[in-house]
Amino acid sequence: MKQQLIVTILGTDKGGILSQIAATVSEVQCNILDSRQAIYGKEFSLTMILEGSHTAITRAECTLPAVCQRLDLLSLMKRTSHHEKQNLEYLFNVEFSGADTAGLVQAVTGFFAERNTSISAFRQRTFRDPSTQQETMRCKFVVNAPNSVDFHEIETALKALFEKLNVTGKVTDKQKKEENDHTTSW
């Protein structure tokens, strides 16, 4: 029976990291089911789900930390139950931006938690606005809600929250593509 392992690896970015990790995964006879990699400034981040026999997963748990240590990376691993594609019933995008103040992300994520919806993807970027020289932040969420959700109610309540937080934002129903929206989902 196949088993699965979630692996997160962090450290300073340098050439060849992904190649060496992939080679190690192959050597221990595991398969990468899903992965996400990002570079944050000079830092490298990789999260992946491995699948293999009990023996292969055990080898991965023993071998990957040594490879990471040699590459001066941190690793964290957790066995997990069978990985299934996320059930994405009703998706919509939420974007907002404004002055970078404490509590903005918590207020918006709390809004969705109160409505029993989940955030399937999240991006945030902080930067200095060239025209005002003010620290500004921009966030984008992909939100997954049950099909029974009242999109109009969520959109109206979220716009009121944006006004209260003094940010600008928009909510886009992914079920209804905009005319010029030719992008693929996350």
N, C-alpha and C positions, 0 to 999 in steps of 0.2 A: 504494500500500500504506500502511495506517495505521501510525503510530508512536506510542509512548507515552513520557510524561515524568512522573517522580515529582517533586513540588514540595513542599517544606516551608517554611513561613513562620512566623516568630516575632517577637514584639515586644510593646510595651505596648498593652493593649486600649483601643480607643476606637470610638465608633459609626461604622458604615459600612464597616469594613475588608472584611468578607466580601462586601458588595455591590460594592465597587470591584474586588476580585479577580475575582469572577464576571463582571463587565462586561468586564474585560480579557481573560479567557479566551474569552468570547463574541466579542469584537472580533477576536481573532487566529484565530477559527474552529476552536477546539478544543472538545472535549466533556469534561466531568468524569465519569470512569467510577466513581470511588469517592473518598470524602473523609471525614476525621475532623477535627473542630474541638473545642478545649477552651479554657477560661479557667482559669488557675492564678493565683489572687489577682488581680493587676492585669495579668497577662501573657496574651497571646493565642498560640495554637498552631494551625496548620492544616497538614494533610498531605493531598495529593490526587494522583490519577493522572489525567493528561490524555491524551486521544487525538486525533490529527489527522493530516493529511497531513504529509509531510516539511517542506514549506514552513510549515504552520501551527505545527508543533512548534518549528521554528527561530524563528518570530516570537514564540512564547511565551517561548523562552529569552532573546530579546533585549528583549522588552517588560516582562515581569514584574519583573525586577530594578529597572528604572527606576521602576515604580509602587511597589514596595516601598521603594525609597530615598526617594521623595517622602512616603510614609506613615511613615517612620522604622522600617521593619521589616527584618529579616534574611531572606534567601531562599537556599535551597539546592536545586539541581535535578540530576537524573540521568536520562538516557534508560534505558529498560528494555525488556525483551522483552515479548511479548504477555502482558497481564494476564489471568489466569484465576482464577475463583473458587477459593478455597482448598479442597483436598480434606480435609474434616473427617470422618475415619473414625469415631473413637470419642471422644466428648467427655465430660469430667467437670470439675466445678467444684472448686477447692481454695480454701479460705478459712482464714486464720489470723490471730491477733492476740496481742500480748503487749508486754512492755517493748521500747522501741525501742533495740535494741543492734546494734552493728556485726556484719555477716556474716549476718544472718537471711535476707535476700533471696537472697544468693549461695548459702547452704546449700540452700534450697528449689529454686532454679533449677538448681543443680548436680545435685540429686537427679533432676530430670527429664532433664537432659542425659545423665546416665549410663544412662538407660533408653530412649534414642532416641525420646523423645516431644518434642513441641514445644508451646510456650506460644502460644496463638492470641490471647489478650487478657490484659492485666495492669492492675490498678489498685492503688495504694498510697496510704494516707493516714496522716499522723502527726498526733497530737493529744495534748493533756494530759488525762489521765483525771481527771474532776472529783472522784471519791471519793478517789483516792490522790495526786493532783497529780504523777503520774509520766508522763514522755513515753512514749506508747504508739503502736504502729503496727498498722494493719490492712491486710492484703493479700488480693486475690482474683485468681486465675488461672483462665482457661479453658484446659484442657489437651487437646491432640489426640494420640491414640496410635493405633497400628495396631490393626485389629480383633482381632488375635491377642493383644492385651494381656490379662494376668490382672489384672482390676480388683481382686479381693480381695487379691492379693499387693501391688499398689501401695498400696492403702488401708492395709493392715497396716504396711508399711514406712514409709509417710508418717506414720502416727500415732506410730510409734516415734521418728521424727525430730522430730516436734513435741514429744514428751515430753523428748527430749534437749535441744532448744533452749529448753525451758521456755515454750512458747507453747500456746495452745489453738487447735484448728482442726477442720475437718471436710472430708470429701471426699464429693461428691455425684455419683452416676452420672447423667449427663444423658440416658442411654438409658431410665432408669426415673424418670419424673417423680414428684416427691413429691405427695401428695394436694392440698396447698394451693398448689402451684407453678403459677401462671398467667402467669409472666413469659415474655417472648420472649428468644431468645438474643441475644448481643452482636451 
